Amino acid sequence: MAASELEEGTTLTLDWSKLEQVAAVGGVVPCAVQDADTGEVILVAYVNQQALQVAVETRTAVFWSTSRNELWEKGKTSGETFDLLDVRVNCEQNSLLYRVRPRRGGICHTKTAAGEPRNCYYRSLDFATGALVNLQP
């Protein structure tokens, strides 16, 4: 499936095998990312010990890319980077929450028709049709 169809299409095509890929990588925990100002959940990514250490040292949202097996600074390519304000851990210490602030107002690598970055959760599932509805076209 082309990235444009995956990222812009109206068909729900969830990656049901993602956790199998994550298990194969090993040594990572899920990390929810929240905009500290709005409370919005921006994205969910994975963090290993190295990514957490670099994130804390640089105060930047850094993750472990399970598909590329490398450190991933969110937005380094697109320019939509984040200041890391707080790191929280859940009660069982098997997931993290990064509270962040977008450095230049954008969040996602995808853009609206006007060329503005969106929130990564920009589509909603229409319960009646099963289609995805773009909330930030």
N, C-alpha and C positions, 0 to 999 in steps of 0.2 A: 504494500500500500504506500502510495506517495505521501511524503510529509504534508503536503498541502491538503490532501484529503483527510489525513489523520488529524491535522491541526485546524482545518477550516470546515471539514465536512459535517453533515448532519446525521451521519450514521454512527451509532454507538459501537465501537470496536475496542473494548477494553483489553489490555495486555494481561491475560489470565496467567501467563507463565512468568511474569516478572519476579515473583518471589522464589521461583525455582532458580532463576539466574542469580538472585541475591544469595541464596543458600550455597550455590556453587562458588561464589566469590568468598563468602565467609568473613568473619571478623568485622561485621558492620552492624549498626543499629539504625532503625528508621529515625528520621528527624523531621518533625513538622516545623514549618517556618511561618511565623506570624508577624504581620506588620504591627509594630509596637504602638503606632499612632491610631490605627483604625481598628485593630483587633482581628482583621481579616486573616484567614489562613491563605498564605501565598502559594506554597507548594509543599510537597513531601519529598525528601531526598534521603540519602544514606550517608552515614558518617563512620569512619574508622578512627582509631586512636590518632593516627597521623593527621587526618583532616581536622579533628577536634583541637589538637595541639596548635596547628597552623592558624585555625580560626581564632583561638584565644589570643595567640601572639600578635596577630595582625588586626584583630577586631573587625574581621571581614567574614562574610558567610562563605565558608569553604566546606566542601563535601567530598565524598569518595564516589566517583563515577563507576557504577557497577558494570556498565556496558563497555567502558574504555579502560577500566582498571587503572585509574590515575586520579590524582587530586583534581578537583573541579572547583574553581572559584566562580560562583554564580555570577553570570553577567560579564565575565572578563572579555568574551568575544563580542557580545551585543552592546556592552556599555551599561547594562542595567545591573549594577553592583549594589551591595548592601553593607551598611555599617552594622556590625554585630553588637547589640546593646546588652544582651543577657542570654545565658544558656541555662536552661532548666532541665532537670532529669525527673522521670516519673518514679513512682514508689518502688517499682521492681527493678529499676536501673537497667531497663531494656529498650528505652527510647528517649530521645531528646526533643526539646523545643528550643529553637533559636528565635529570639525576639529581635527583629531587625528594623532598620529604617532605610528605605531606598535612597540612594545617594542623589539621584537626579529625578526622582518622581516616578520612574518606570519600574515595572516588575518583570514582565515576561519577555522572552525573545520574540514572541509573535507580536504583530502590530495590527492596529485597527485599519480600516480603509483610509483613514486620514494620516496613517504612518505613526500613530502614537502607540507606545507599549501598553499592553493590557495587563490585567491581573491573570495569572495562570488558570484560574477557575472561571473562565469567561463564557462557558456554555452550560446550559441547564437542560436536564432531561424533561421533555414534555411527557407527562404521565399518560396522556390520552393517545398519543401517536407513537411514542418510543423514540422520536427524533430529538436530536440535539438542537437547541435554540441558542444562537449567538447573542449574548447580552451586551457585547461590546463590539459591534460590527465595524 
